């Protein structure tokens, strides 16, 4: 693929738009059918598949990771960035899960606990 051509940018934009619209339409069908046409077990992996496909499209058409010149450095930078993002996202989900588990008491129990403590 030739780098930085208008045709490549338009192709990438159209493919990204198709992925976004496809994910939106799938969710809209799910919501408008009151969660009967597409189950949650199918919906979530389908949305993730569209997201991964869009990521690959943007990496190829906009970040030019498929180009041959300097592709190892680009790939190394992308891999390290992806690693940092995964650490942040997985860590945030883990923290929120534990907060949810630890805050499962009823609000009245929580209020009693807070009032019985000295300060925080």
JOVEN-V983931 format. One record per pair of residues at least 6 apart in sequence whose C-alpha atoms are under 8 Angstrom apart, sorted by sequence separation. I is the first residue (numbers start at 1). J is the second residue. D is the distance in Angstrom with one decimal. If there is no record, write none. Layout:
I_J_D / I_J_D
//
This chain:
2_8_7.6 / 30_36_7.0 / 59_65_5.8 / 60_66_5.6 / 65_71_6.1 / 114_120_7.6 / 1_8_7.8 / 30_37_6.2 / 59_66_7.9 / 29_37_7.3 / 30_38_5.4 / 29_38_7.5 / 30_39_7.5 / 65_74_6.5 / 65_75_6.8 / 30_43_7.8 / 27_43_7.4 / 26_43_7.5 / 23_46_7.8 / 23_47_5.7 / 23_50_6.4 / 22_50_7.7 / 20_50_7.5 / 19_50_5.8 / 19_51_7.5 / 19_53_7.4 / 20_54_7.8 / 19_54_6.1 / 16_54_5.6 / 15_54_7.7 / 16_57_6.8 / 15_57_7.2 / 16_58_7.3 / 12_57_6.3 / 12_58_6.6 / 12_61_5.2 / 11_61_7.8 / 12_62_7.1 / 9_61_6.3 / 8_61_6.2 / 9_62_6.8 / 3_64_7.0 / 3_67_7.3 / 1_67_7.5
//
